[in-house]
């Protein structure tokens, strides 16, 4: 993937401290009450910074006077801060890869800089945005802090990865249009309240972030294409938002139109078949090439425009996180409102036949949106040239004990894409092909 910038949250992501935020909040409450502010005006002080702004407006007390108490408490807490295991290794790895590093935090700048200095990691960051650096209404979960980093470092949001331990980090990243990773098991430093948010990727601790990023940075996309001049350009534009040109592999399967020229004009890697070998031949060429190039993850993506890039990221998720070896995007588990009944029925029949040979039922065996890890892809032997390859891949993955998961996706059906892929006649051919192949 084309990741040029990683933006970290600080507290709970890179550093922790023995004193939890709930204690900071109670100490702040006590200090405010000692100043003569009524308990009824304080509320639950969530979030603290915005609560102080409100209290200042309601009481007429100078905000900076109130804020200085929070800064003092935060700074004292950071005097005892510590790095989570793996932080330096992650930062060193990103630096070696030439990836820019940013920091956004809801802490004060004084507390943040103290934590960075105390733990010896300040030199790694190309840009730091603390809470005082943007208007209050732009703080996480709003995207203002992230957008400020993106602007300062000149990186498009799709080329950035935001890493945090809280729903606020994920929501802000999504609003900014950036990819995101949620660290799920850091307890020390976690904010005193939680917010549910679905992340693009998850890891238990920051120690597992490095292998995740290594896999993402070594992801190849295989796009089999036969006479796809009408849709290939828009498909490649979508893929190039997140993937590097040299890691998008278009297999031009003997096309007679301008497929080859269009692919070449986008600067992606193009492999050409002199004659049409069919979907199986194209996928076999693309997978073999990607494995030889050292791909850790391989995504297959149809060229007819029926897949969404957001679904591709979802299909990558379990494999990138190491929870699966092979993921299949299932239209049958997702939104089937646009899927014609005849296709649903035909898929069900083919899924059942595939399950007989694979001894594993997959609800959308004919899906073209898949993700393999290197180990699984290298074990798959493709012998079917035509559409039977989709079933063959499932059978091969099951036979080689690849951990298979299904991920719900939405297929985008147009009049053009409806003419592509499998139909009833093609389904019969696939069934017969599988039967004859297994009886040989």
C-alpha positions, 0 to 999 in steps of 0.5 A, a space after each residue: 500500500 502507498 503509506 507515506 505518513 503515519 500519525 500517532 495518538 500519544 497517550 494510550 498509544 505510544 506512552 502510558 502512565 501509572 495514574 489513570 485519567 479517571 484520577 486526573 478528572 477527580 483531582 481536577 474536580 476537587 481543585 475546581 470545587 476548592 475555587 468555589 465553583 458549584 458541583 452542579 456546574 461541573 457535570 461529569 467533566 467529559 471531555 475535560 478541556 471542553 468542559 473547562 471552556 463551558 465552565 469558563 463561559 458560565 462562571 466568567 472565570 478566565 479560561 487560562 486560569 482553569 486550563 492551567 490546572 489541567 495542564 499542571 495535572 497532565 504534566 505531573 502525570 507525564 513525569 511518570 510516563 513510560 513507553 509501551 513495548 515496541 514503540 521504538 522498533 515501530 518508529 525506527 522501521 518507519 524512519 528506515 522506510 522513509 515514511 513521515 511520522 506525525 503526532 496528534 494529541 488531546 493533551 497539552 503541548 507542554 505535557 506532550 513534549 515532556 512525555 516525548 523528551 522523557 521517553 527519548 522519542 521526540 526526534 522521530 516526529 516531523 509534525 506535532 499537533 497538540 490541543 492548543 494548536 487548533 480551535 476546540 471544535 476541531 479537536 478529535 473526534 473532529 478531523 482538524 488535528 489530522 488535517 493540520 498534520 496532512 497539510 503541514 507535511 503535504 500528504 493526501 489523506 488516503 496515503 496516511 495511516 492514523 494509529 490510536 487507542 480510542 474511538 475518537 482517533 478512529 472517528 477523526 481519521 475517517 472524517 479526514 479520509 485516512 486509513 486507521 488502526 485501533 490498538 485494543 489492549 493498552 489499558 494504561 493511558 486510555 481515556 476515561 470514557 469509551 466510544 465505539 468506532 469500527 477501525 480499518 485494522 486492529 492490533 492488540 498492542 503497538 508491538 504488533 503494529 510493525 508486522 501489520 504495516 510490513 504486510 500492508 506495505 507489501 500488498 499486491 493487487 491482481 486485476 485480471 482484465 479481458 476487453 475492459 476498456 470501458 471500466 478499467 480506467 476508473 477501477 485503476 483510479 480507485 486502486 491508486 488512491 491506496 496502492 502504489 503503481 508498481 504493486 498493481 498488476 493488470 493481467 491483460 488476457 489477450 484483449 482485443 480492445 484498448 485494455 492494454 493501452 489504458 493499463 499502461 497509461 496509468 503506469 501500473 505493471 501490465 502482464 500480457 497474454 498473447 491469447 485469451 486464456 480465461 479468468 483462471 489463466 489470468 489469475 494464475 499469472 497474476 498470483 505467481 508474479 506477485 509471489 515472485 515479487 515478494 508480496 506478503 498480501 495479494 488482493 484480487 480485484 475485478 476490472 469490470 467495476 463491480 467492487 468497491 475499494 472500501 470493501 477491498 480494505 475490509 476483505 484485507 483486514 483479517 489477513 493483514 491482521 494475521 487472523 486468516 490466510 485467505 479472505 473471500 468477499 461475500 456478496 451473499 453475506 452483504 447487501 444483495 439488493 442489487 443482485 438478481 435472483 438468477 445470479 443468487 440462485 446460480 451462486 448457491 448451486 455453485 457454492 454447494 458443488 464447491 463445498 462438496 469438493 472443498 469440504 468447506 462451505 463458502 457462501 460466495 465461492 464465485 466472488 472475485 474480491 479475495 485476499 491471500 497471504 503469501 503462504 496460502 497463495 504460494 500453495 494454490 495450484 491453478 489448473 482451470 483456465 476459465 471461470 471454474 478457477 473461482 471454485 478451484 481456489 476455494 478447494 485448493 485453499 481448503 486442501 492446504 489448510 488455509 484459514 478461510 474467512 468470509 467478509 460481507 461486501 456489496 456488489 455494484 451491478 451495472 448493465 455492463 457488469 451484468 453481462 460479465 461473469 458467470 451465467 446459468 450456462 457458465 455455471 453448468 460448465 463450471 460444475 462439469 469442469 470441476 466434476 471431470 477434473 476431480 474424477 481424473 
